Amino acid sequence: MSIEKAYILLSILVFLIGLLGVMVRKNLITMLVSTEIMLNGVNLTLVSADRFLGRVDGQILSFFVLTVAAAEVAVGLGLVVSIFRLRGYEGSSEIVHLRD
């Protein structure tokens, strides 16, 4: 097995760990961290596929994914902090009650 295929398998594993974290956990901060882990798995896939193909397009796209991930963390963490200040909880199961 070549090193590029090993990196792709590793990126699949990292993505699945992040997906499991989003599906299982109820804490919003943990869900944000799991989303970041999923995006890092995608970045690893882009860079390893780029090395396999001998191009640099995936690395450029990886920088855009990092930019979107940073914006997602800033907005998501701001929402979590404001929800915690208003309601006093940070779980995802209680968010359905925000309309009340």
GIGI-V893989 format. One record per backbone hydrogen bond with DSSP energy under -1.0 kcal/mol. CO is the residue of the C=O (numbers start at 1). NH is the residue of the N-H. If there is no record, write none. Layout:
# GIGI-V893989
CO | NH
CO | NH
This chain:
# GIGI-V893989
2 | 6
3 | 7
4 | 8
5 | 9
6 | 10
7 | 11
8 | 12
9 | 13
10 | 14
11 | 15
12 | 16
13 | 17
14 | 18
15 | 19
16 | 20
17 | 21
18 | 22
19 | 23
20 | 24
21 | 25
26 | 92
27 | 31
28 | 32
29 | 33
30 | 34
31 | 35
32 | 36
33 | 37
34 | 38
35 | 39
36 | 40
37 | 41
38 | 42
39 | 43
40 | 44
41 | 45
42 | 46
43 | 47
44 | 48
45 | 49
46 | 50
47 | 51
48 | 52
49 | 53
50 | 54
50 | 55
56 | 60
57 | 61
58 | 62
59 | 63
60 | 64
61 | 65
62 | 66
63 | 67
64 | 68
65 | 69
66 | 70
67 | 71
68 | 72
69 | 73
70 | 74
71 | 75
72 | 76
73 | 77
74 | 78
75 | 79
76 | 80
77 | 81
78 | 82
79 | 83
80 | 84
81 | 85
82 | 86
83 | 87
84 | 88
90 | 28
94 | 97
95 | 98
